Amino acid sequence: MATEIGSVDAATNIIGDKWTPRLLRFFLTENTVRFCQLQDMTGDINPRTLSARLVKLEQEGIIVKRPTSPARCEYELTQKGRDLLPVLSQMDSWSSKYS
């Protein structure tokens, strides 16, 4: 049981903040997303907060940042990130059922 709790803690450390699940859900329909698109899609996220979340997701190996031109880049999910999508989908289903 201790290992299971540790595993839940590890997952929560990655996706347990306010913005990360919201950001990741956009990858359900988009293969790549630019910073400004994520900012527009979330509506009220502070650019510093968005940047910090994207850096954390990169460090965790959930997304990869790909430059597309000198001033732009796109973000896309890694395999590790794609493996999170069913988890987020299940969380959405659970929430719809019980809230």
C-alpha positions as semicolon CSV with decimal commas, in nm:
position;residue;x (nm);y (nm);z (nm)
1;M;0,000;0,000;0,000
2;A;0,286;0,242;0,076
3;T;0,413;0,210;-0,281
4;E;0,067;0,288;-0,418
5;I;0,040;0,601;-0,204
6;G;0,388;0,707;-0,315
7;S;0,283;0,659;-0,676
8;V;-0,029;0,871;-0,626
9;D;0,186;1,138;-0,462
10;A;0,426;1,134;-0,757
11;A;0,140;1,179;-1,006
12;T;-0,016;1,451;-0,792
13;N;0,313;1,639;-0,786
14;I;0,298;1,657;-1,164
15;I;-0,072;1,721;-1,235
16;G;-0,207;1,832;-0,898
17;D;-0,194;2,209;-0,933
18;K;-0,472;2,429;-1,062
19;W;-0,346;2,485;-1,416
20;T;-0,165;2,170;-1,531
21;P;-0,473;1,953;-1,597
22;R;-0,635;2,247;-1,776
23;L;-0,330;2,290;-1,997
24;L;-0,297;1,920;-2,072
25;R;-0,659;1,882;-2,178
26;F;-0,592;2,105;-2,481
27;F;-0,362;1,834;-2,610
28;L;-0,663;1,601;-2,635
29;T;-0,759;1,781;-2,955
30;E;-0,435;1,950;-3,063
31;N;-0,107;1,778;-3,153
32;T;0,096;2,093;-3,102
33;V;0,010;2,414;-2,921
34;R;0,184;2,751;-2,907
35;F;0,225;2,955;-2,589
36;C;-0,019;3,223;-2,704
37;Q;-0,278;2,956;-2,791
38;L;-0,253;2,809;-2,442
39;Q;-0,285;3,153;-2,293
40;D;-0,595;3,225;-2,504
41;M;-0,751;2,887;-2,429
42;T;-0,714;2,920;-2,054
43;G;-0,839;3,276;-2,048
44;D;-0,704;3,410;-1,724
45;I;-0,368;3,243;-1,666
46;N;-0,084;3,478;-1,589
47;P;0,198;3,447;-1,848
48;R;0,453;3,383;-1,572
49;T;0,238;3,104;-1,431
50;L;0,192;2,953;-1,777
51;S;0,563;2,967;-1,842
52;A;0,640;2,806;-1,505
53;R;0,390;2,523;-1,567
54;L;0,530;2,458;-1,913
55;V;0,885;2,446;-1,778
56;K;0,776;2,200;-1,509
57;L;0,601;1,980;-1,765
58;E;0,915;1,985;-1,979
59;Q;1,131;1,891;-1,682
60;E;0,896;1,603;-1,601
61;G;0,913;1,479;-1,960
62;I;0,541;1,537;-2,023
63;I;0,586;1,787;-2,307
64;V;0,863;1,889;-2,541
65;K;0,926;2,241;-2,666
66;R;1,005;2,269;-3,037
67;P;1,126;2,594;-3,193
68;T;0,942;2,677;-3,515
69;S;1,103;3,012;-3,591
70;P;1,340;3,247;-3,408
71;A;1,061;3,401;-3,201
72;R;0,814;3,112;-3,174
73;C;0,791;2,761;-3,045
74;E;0,534;2,487;-3,015
75;Y;0,470;2,239;-2,739
76;E;0,372;1,880;-2,792
77;L;0,317;1,581;-2,570
78;T;0,578;1,314;-2,529
79;Q;0,472;0,950;-2,498
80;K;0,472;1,001;-2,121
81;G;0,234;1,293;-2,171
82;R;0,009;1,099;-2,409
83;D;-0,014;0,827;-2,145
84;L;-0,167;1,088;-1,911
85;L;-0,457;1,170;-2,144
86;P;-0,672;0,868;-2,048
87;V;-0,619;0,957;-1,682
88;L;-0,743;1,311;-1,744
89;S;-1,033;1,177;-1,946
90;Q;-1,131;0,950;-1,657
91;M;-1,106;1,242;-1,414
92;D;-1,339;1,438;-1,642
93;S;-1,588;1,151;-1,654
94;W;-1,580;1,111;-1,277
95;S;-1,630;1,483;-1,226
96;S;-1,922;1,494;-1,468
97;K;-2,085;1,204;-1,290
98;Y;-2,046;1,332;-0,934
99;S;-2,054;1,710;-0,951
